[in-house]
Amino acid sequence: MKTTLKIYKVDFEGMWPVGNCLVIAAFNLQQAETIAHATIKHTSIFTVSEIVLNEPQVIIYLSGDY
C-alpha cells in the first residue's frame, strides 16, 4: 500500500519584524512535529496541525505589510 504525504502548518511566534510561516510535508503528525523541532531554532513553543486539502484554498500568504 502506498503511503501519501500530508501537509501540515506550524503556528509559532516568529522573530519580529519579519513575517513567519512553516509548512511541512510529512507522512504523519509525529513526523511533522519532529521536522518542526529540527527547523525552528528560536523557540520550542508551536502548534502543528494538518491542512486538509479537500477544497481550493490559500496555503501561504506573506505580503510583507506590517
N, C-alpha and C positions, 0 to 999 in steps of 0.2 A: 504494500500500500504506500502510495506517495504522500509524504507529509508536506503540507503547504506552509509557507511563511505567512505570518500575520504582521500587521503594522501596529505599533504602539507609540503613544505620545507620552512624553515625560514633562510634568509640570514641576518647575523649580524656580527659585528666585535667582535671576542672573546677576551679573556684576554691572551695576549702573554706570553709565547711561546707555549702554548697548542693549538692544532687544535680544531676546533669547528664545530658542526653541530646540527641542531634541526629538526626532522621530526615528524609531528603531524598527528594523525588520528582524524578527526572531521567530522561532518555532513555538515558543510559549512564553507566558508571563515571567516565569522564573529566569529564563534566559535573557529576556529583555531587561529585567532588574539587574542582572549580573553585568550586562553590557553598559547600562546606565551608571552603575557604580564605578566601572573602569573608565568611563568617559568624563563624568563630572568630577572635577578635582577640587572645586572651591567650596562645596557643601555636600553633606550626605543626606540632606533633607529634600526629598522629592517624592512624587507620586507617579506611578506608571499605570497607564490604562490602555486597553485595546481600542483602536479606532475601527469601528465596524464599517466595512466597505459594502454596504448594500444599496447605496444611492449616490448620485453625483454630489460632491462636496469639496470645499476648500480644505486642504490638509495643512498647509503652512502659508502664512501671510505675515511678513515683516515689512512694514513700509518705511521704517527709519524715522517716522514722525513722532517725536516725543516732546 
